[in-house]
Amino acid sequence: MFIENLQLKNYRNYNDLDLSFDRQINIFQGNNAQGKTNILEALYLLALAKSHRTSKEKELIRWGNSFSVVKGSFKTRRGNLNLEVQLTPKGKKVKVNQLEKRKLSEYIGMLNVVMFGPEDLSLVKGSPQYRRKFLDIEIGQVSPSYLYHLSQYQKVIRHRNNYLKEITNSGENSVELLEIWDIQLIEHGTKVILKRINFLRQLEKWAKNIHSNITDNREVLSILYKSSLSLEDGSLRESDIMEQYKNNLLKLRQQEIYRGTTLIGPHRDDLEFFINQVDVQSFGSQGQQRTTALSLKLAEIELINEEVGEYPILLLDDVLSELDAIRQTQLIQTIEDKVQTIITTTSIDSIDINTLKRSALYHVEAGKVKIGN
Ligand SMILES: Nc1ncnc2c1ncn2[C@@H]1O[C@H](COP(=O)(O)OP(=O)(O)OP(=O)(O)O)[C@@H](O)[C@H]1O
């Protein structure tokens, strides 16, 4: 899929922007704080109906204004696609081909993007929360049912934790009600775990290949889903996981009541990465950790293509200059001629000359975009 045109009205530091894109590589160059990332953020917003850097959507509205509109027109294999997000301090509206969608689940997934920013370079080393977010965003884009089970799971966790706290404080409430929450927790939690494990299997297949190419076949990457449930090895049948989930919760019941919180489940799970069977989080060099993060992002592009039948748009926020020549070349080879890419950078000096020759250049200054450098 490709973006042809983006329109921003009162979005961040843009008053009125009307911008056309090249089908291949688009490079936005400019000094710090001029509005480069704001363009990528607007595209991310069109894809996922939220910002990648803030949960406070009011912040996206240009200061001194009461609304903001982001519109994009795209070409997909199914034809033309027009997306629109309107923001006011009270909330947001989303539209597909001018028709408002009341449920976000009917909107998310229309447009697929893969965002790769400097913070993604610490995907391996960063906190587990970050890796869970990675899973949730990537699976959510290709599977509306994952988003459904995840949101139900999060709702149950909130109710269950409140109830556990009530028991902790009063020491009186009935365990029967807890068991009702447990049934829902297990149902949605199991779906989330299974979808994550299956997603990782597919992702690993691509990531292994890419990682091996970048490292001249010297390194074999593998990924493990580290569940907080003690799951028996190899048992991936839904009924088996549900049974083990239930047993795990029973064993932990007193501890959960004592602590007033849910101690196991997808909200506590994590990922582990290995290179040649050695744990990258603990023992990998910074270079190996970066290569792992890059392999995962590039694998995601391939996986989205496999799942939805076309490549997503790649958004590279200030990250190309962070990669050395080998990794830059690998990245460009992977996207070449098939993935529309939008790059931000403070300087084009660090970008490979062959890449530059094939790119459309834009200059960004104080919320205005000019073609050329
Ligand atoms: N709601 C808003 N209204 C007006 N201006 C805003 C708003 N939110 C952010 N800005 C401005 O947008 C600019 C930041 O833009 P952006 O994050 O796109 O920077 P950038 O060009 O990517 O810079 P860097 O290279 O440092 O990442 C800042 O000047 C900031 O003051």
Ligand as a Chemical Component Dictionary entry (heavy atoms), coordinates in Angstrom:
data_LIG
# 
_chem_comp.id                   LIG 
_chem_comp.type                 NON-POLYMER 
_chem_comp.pdbx_formal_charge   0 
_chem_comp.three_letter_code    LIG 
# 
loop_
_chem_comp_atom.comp_id 
_chem_comp_atom.atom_id 
_chem_comp_atom.alt_atom_id 
_chem_comp_atom.type_symbol 
_chem_comp_atom.charge 
_chem_comp_atom.model_Cartn_x 
_chem_comp_atom.model_Cartn_y 
_chem_comp_atom.model_Cartn_z 
_chem_comp_atom.pdbx_ordinal 
LIG N1  N1  N 0 0.119  20.825 19.878 1  
LIG C1  C1  C 0 1.115  21.521 19.313 2  
LIG N2  N2  N 0 0.868  22.740 18.771 3  
LIG C2  C2  C 0 1.866  23.444 18.178 4  
LIG N3  N3  N 0 3.142  23.009 18.088 5  
LIG C3  C3  C 0 3.427  21.797 18.620 6  
LIG C4  C4  C 0 2.439  20.998 19.245 7  
LIG N4  N4  N 0 3.022  19.852 19.671 8  
LIG C5  C5  C 0 4.321  19.941 19.320 9  
LIG N5  N5  N 0 4.573  21.110 18.697 10 
LIG C6  C6  C 0 5.859  21.578 18.137 11 
LIG O1  O1  O 0 6.303  20.627 17.183 12 
LIG C7  C7  C 0 7.726  20.640 17.167 13 
LIG C8  C8  C 0 8.277  19.247 17.316 14 
LIG O2  O2  O 0 8.075  18.557 16.116 15 
LIG P1  P1  P 0 8.687  17.116 15.866 16 
LIG O3  O3  O 0 8.544  16.282 17.083 17 
LIG O4  O4  O 0 8.085  16.649 14.612 18 
LIG O5  O5  O 0 10.223 17.483 15.699 19 
LIG P2  P2  P 0 11.310 16.870 14.713 20 
LIG O6  O6  O 0 11.452 17.770 13.538 21 
LIG O7  O7  O 0 11.034 15.441 14.452 22 
LIG O8  O8  O 0 12.586 17.055 15.622 23 
LIG P3  P3  P 0 13.705 15.991 16.133 24 
LIG O9  O9  O 0 14.688 15.902 15.020 25 
LIG O10 O10 O 0 14.254 16.691 17.325 26 
LIG O11 O11 O 0 13.011 14.719 16.464 27 
LIG C9  C9  C 0 8.191  21.496 18.321 28 
LIG O12 O12 O 0 8.578  22.752 17.796 29 
LIG C10 C10 C 0 6.954  21.626 19.178 30 
LIG O13 O13 O 0 6.931  22.817 19.881 31 
# 
loop_
_chem_comp_bond.comp_id 
_chem_comp_bond.atom_id_1 
_chem_comp_bond.atom_id_2 
_chem_comp_bond.value_order 
_chem_comp_bond.pdbx_ordinal 
LIG N1  C1  SING 1  
LIG C1  N2  SING 2  
LIG C1  C4  DOUB 3  
LIG N2  C2  DOUB 4  
LIG C2  N3  SING 5  
LIG N3  C3  DOUB 6  
LIG C3  C4  SING 7  
LIG C3  N5  SING 8  
LIG C4  N4  SING 9  
LIG N4  C5  DOUB 10 
LIG C5  N5  SING 11 
LIG N5  C6  SING 12 
LIG C6  O1  SING 13 
LIG C6  C10 SING 14 
LIG O1  C7  SING 15 
LIG C7  C8  SING 16 
LIG C7  C9  SING 17 
LIG C8  O2  SING 18 
LIG O2  P1  SING 19 
LIG P1  O3  DOUB 20 
LIG P1  O4  SING 21 
LIG P1  O5  SING 22 
LIG O5  P2  SING 23 
LIG P2  O6  DOUB 24 
LIG P2  O7  SING 25 
LIG P2  O8  SING 26 
LIG O8  P3  SING 27 
LIG P3  O9  DOUB 28 
LIG P3  O10 SING 29 
LIG P3  O11 SING 30 
LIG C9  O12 SING 31 
LIG C9  C10 SING 32 
LIG C10 O13 SING 33 
# 
